[in-house]
Amino acid sequence: MSLTISVRYEPAKDLEFMTKLFGVNKSKMLRELIDEGRKMKSIVLYKQGKVSLGLGAKIAKLSISEYIDLLKEYNIPINIDIDDAKKALQYARTVF
């Protein structure tokens, strides 16, 4: 399902700069920024202990293994014990 959202963004020159820099249209640029923002927000929340590994992965729209790779990429230690791992796996099975 596709949803159209109108966003007022000032200054618009920032968006124009980004679209020219990466050679994409405004819609694609905004989608990419939102996707990256989801990942970064999930990392911050995970690092602060506010979300679990499974929920962080869901926020980032990644599988748990992809999310673990993302955390490693940013040198974020994985805070998980065996019970958390079992819960994350069980949760992942219901979501994905």
Order of alpha helices (4+ residues) and beta strands (2+ residues): alpha-alpha-alpha-alpha-alpha
